Amino acid sequence: MEQRRMHVYLLVCCSCVFLSDCFSESRQVNLFDQIASDDPRSRLLFDFGWRFYRGDIDKGQAPDFDDSTWRPIDLPHDWSIEDIPGTSSPLNSDAVGGIDTGYFVGGIGWYRNFENFPWDDPSEHLRRSPLMYVGNVTTPTMLMTGVNDLRTPMPQTEEYYAALKVLGVETAMIRFNNEWHGTTSTPSNFLRTQLFLREWFKRNERARSVTDS
């Protein structure tokens, strides 16, 4: 009997990045164990050592800003659904109907972790840049980005795409007009996203047969 199994990896870096790869049933392993033992890539965790302040604050981005009174936290963290210290519920009691309506606390929150601006010390920013690790990519990679994206601008996608081309990795770059940080805000772009994904996975599927005795 022949069996097929395709594992799909999703990587988010400078846009929505979609990777596809295929493994047979006989190669089922813990992904993180495989990365640690087989791959020469670097694994860096950025989950620890953060400080958080709920609300807005002036010049909170300054490296010399005193954040000693901010809450120490580890990631992942979502203050809109956690029990904010001093409250009995993360739901907004000021919403119409009170907390029973299910509106979560909104507003502004600050997170700090970087010690320096990139022009003063680029090393810690480079350590966290996906572009610095593009040499580890061997899987066919499709990049999809909204041309109006301000969080991860189009030039970042172009840099990553150019690097993959230099490395000889199969790649494609899709620009979505009228989109910001995402590719599905309009019905037409939603359909385009699904069609591009379907075609990319179909094109790069390399299923391997496993025969059970």
Secondary structure, DSSP 8 states (H G I E B T S, - for coil): -B---EEEEEEESSSEEEEEEE--GGG---HHHHHHHH---------SSEEEEES--TTTT-TT---TTSEEE-SS--TTTS--TT-S-SB-TTSTTGGGG--B--S-EEEE---S-TTT-THHHHHT-GGGGGGG--S-EEEEEETT-SSS-HHHHHHHHHHHHHHT--EEEEEETT-SSSS-SSHHHHHHHHHHHHHHHHHH------B--
